[in-house]
Amino acid sequence: FTDIYAEVPGGHRVMKLLSVDPANYKDAPREGIRRILEEVTGIPHDPDSVDTSRIEWIRMGTTVATNALLERKGRRTALVITKGFRD
């Protein structure tokens, strides 16, 4: 699943979509954002070209990475950080 949380005038919206649903949309994050924008603004948005000028920030999460970790189905990886590493 793809979960999208949006703060909008007067409150917030949460949208949950299947991460993969090619019969209904090409890209779940874009589709969720498009649906929220349409709901809040009342303006139709093209599924292939979402107007992002009304968006201040985006927070999303998917279960794909979490499930891979929980089910131990991902590739073996390692994180190596040297002593002097900083952000």
N, C-alpha and C positions, 0 to 999 in steps of 0.2 A: 504494500500500500504506500501511497504518497500522502502525507498529511501537510496541509498548508494552513497557517494561522495568519490572519490579517487584522490589524487594528484599522478600523474605519470610523468615519464620523458617527458618533452615537454608540460606539461599542466595538465589537469584534466579530469576525466570521471564522469558522473552521471548515475546511473542505477536505474530505477524504476520498481519494480515488484509487482504483487499481493502478499499480505502477505500469502495467502493460495491458492495454485494451485496444488493439489496433482497429477493431471494428468501429470504435467510437471516437478515438483521438490518437494522434501520432505521439504526443509527448505529455505525460501526466502533469508535471509541474506547470508547463505552459497552459494546459487546459484548466487546471485549478485556478491559476491566476486570472485567466480569461473569464471564467465563470464568476469569480468574486467581483471583478471589475464590472461585469455586466449587471450583476445583482445590485451593486452599490450605486452605480452611475445611471443605470437604465439605458445605457448606450450599447448597442451590439458591437462586439469586437470580432474581427476576423481570426479564426483559429490558427492561421498561419503567420499572422503578424500582429502581435499584441502591443498596443500603445502603452509603453511603460512610463510615460511622463507623469502619471498620477501616483506612481509608486515611490515611497520614500525608502523602504527597506523590505527585504524578503527573508523569511525564515521557513525552511522546509526540512522535512525528514522523510526518509524512506526506510522500509523494513528490509530492503535487499542486503545491505551491509550487515545489519544486526543479525539477520537470519543466517548469513554465511558464517558469522562468528559463532553463533549459538549451535549451529549444526555442524561446525567444523568442516565446511565444504570449500572454504577458500584456499588459496595457495599459501604455502608457508612463507611467512615474511619475518623480517627483523627490523627493528628500529635502532640505529646506531647514532649516538650523539657524542661529539667530541667535547672535551672539557670547556673549550672556549665558545661554544655555540650560544647565541642569543637571538631573540627576536628584535 
